[in-house]
Amino acid sequence: MSNFVFLNGGFVAGANARLSIWEGGWLHGAGLFETMRAAHGQIFRLDAHLDRLTNSARALLFPIERPDLPLTTDFEELLSRNELAEARVRLTVSSGPMLEPGSDAAPERDGRPSVTVCATAAPFSAYSQDLRTWGMSVMISPYRVSPDDPLAGHKCTSYLSRLLALRHAQARRCSEALWFTTNNLLSEGSISNVFLVKDGALATPPLETPVLPGITRAAVLELAAAGGIEALQRALTINDLLDADEVFLTNSMMEIMPVRRVEKHAIGGGKPGPMTQRLAEEYRRLLERECKGQGTED
């Protein structure tokens, strides 16, 4: 746990941070979160993370304005107070305390519902070098994503189904569970986006599948475009997955993670392929360049 957290506009010692038992996030899971990577004391693509959160809030809860969220300087101070340059930063926003026990409405502030805003920072814990060298084993989730689920494609605190799928995978010595939709299309991992490589081209499920609009996912598509790599966002099936030359996963902590096996099926001979390795290296350079650049300018 962080020594200091940012809570509702100020910094408090983590041990002293308190929320109401009538908190909407606690009672109903009515909340959103972002998990962000800090390097050199700067958060990688902070604006993209905050835009995603405010877009989800507008779709699911109520409009949250950028002034309701921590400023860039607040995140910098959070990292500084915790003496962290390389960190995992989490921003959580929930619908705030209910007006009274049993009420479905939060009290208003300046004519708008109040929100609870909390940011924490912890030391960055990288995935093992063995996984990066040899790749992950993954399994197919026993659960399905419904395109009709209003939470699909959003990073919500109602996360239990994803954690159950991960637990199911870990019990079978796999590191991630890949989800398919109710109409049998590849969607995403429990905590990651998924990319396939076939005949030198990239493919990833389109956002409307639905999938989370991952920040790292977007960066990979940018790198592909800059590097002249064909990258398609298209519907993918189990056959596309098993027939891929390479498969990799993305999220802010994984960065670009090769997949060597889907259950008993080996991908690309059971070792990371050249496209995955190339993009992983380019992504690390991108993260270093953007975060070091921010730090230098400040």
Rosetta blueprint (number, residue, H / E / L):
1 M L
2 S L
3 N L
4 F E
5 V E
6 F E
7 L E
8 N L
9 G L
10 G E
11 F E
12 V E
13 A E
14 G H
15 A H
16 N H
17 A L
18 R L
19 L L
20 S L
21 I L
22 W L
23 E E
24 G H
25 G H
26 W H
27 L H
28 H H
29 G L
30 A L
31 G E
32 L E
33 F E
34 E E
35 T E
36 M E
37 R E
38 A E
39 A E
40 H L
41 G L
42 Q E
43 I E
44 F L
45 R L
46 L H
47 D H
48 A H
49 H H
50 L H
51 D H
52 R H
53 L H
54 T H
55 N H
56 S H
57 A H
58 R H
59 A H
60 L H
61 L L
62 F L
63 P L
64 I L
65 E L
66 R H
67 P H
68 D H
69 L L
70 P L
71 L L
72 T H
73 T H
74 D H
75 F H
76 E H
77 E H
78 L H
79 L H
80 S H
81 R H
82 N L
83 E L
84 L L
85 A L
86 E L
87 A E
88 R E
89 V E
90 R E
91 L E
92 T E
93 V E
94 S E
95 S L
96 G L
97 P E
98 M L
99 L L
100 E L
101 P L
102 G L
103 S L
104 D L
105 A L
106 A L
107 P L
108 E E
109 R E
110 D L
111 G L
112 R E
113 P E
114 S L
115 V L
116 T E
117 V E
118 C E
119 A E
120 T E
121 A E
122 A E
123 P E
124 F L
125 S L
126 A L
127 Y L
128 S L
129 Q H
130 D H
131 L H
132 R H
133 T H
134 W H
135 G L
136 M E
137 S E
138 V E
139 M E
140 I E
141 S E
142 P E
143 Y E
144 R E
145 V E
146 S L
147 P L
148 D L
149 D L
150 P L
151 L L
152 A L
153 G L
154 H L
155 K L
156 C E
157 T L
158 S L
159 Y L
160 L H
161 S H
162 R H
163 L H
164 L H
165 A H
166 L H
167 R H
168 H H
169 A H
170 Q H
171 A H
172 R L
173 R L
174 C L
175 S L
176 E E
177 A E
178 L E
179 W E
180 F E
181 T E
182 T L
183 N L
184 N L
185 L L
186 L E
187 S E
188 E E
189 G E
190 S L
191 I L
192 S L
193 N E
194 V E
195 F E
196 L E
197 V E
198 K E
199 D L
200 G L
201 A E
202 L E
203 A E
204 T E
205 P L
206 P L
207 L L
208 E L
209 T L
210 P L
211 V L
212 L L
213 P L
214 G L
215 I H
216 T H
217 R H
218 A H
219 A H
220 V H
221 L H
222 E H
223 L H
224 A H
225 A H
226 A H
227 G L
228 G L
229 I L
230 E L
231 A E
232 L E
233 Q E
234 R L
235 A L
236 L L
237 T L
238 I H
239 N H
240 D H
241 L H
242 L H
243 D L
244 A L
245 D L
246 E E
247 V E
248 F E
249 L E
250 T E
251 N E
252 S L
253 M L
254 M L
255 E E
256 I E
257 M E
258 P E
259 V E
260 R E
261 R E
262 V E
263 E L
264 K L
265 H E
266 A E
267 I L
268 G H
269 G H
270 G H
271 K L
272 P L
273 G L
274 P H
275 M H
276 T H
277 Q H
278 R H
279 L H
280 A H
281 E H
282 E H
283 Y H
284 R H
285 R H
286 L H
287 L H
288 E H
289 R H
290 E H
291 C H
292 K H
293 G H
294 Q H
295 G H
296 T H
297 E H
298 D L
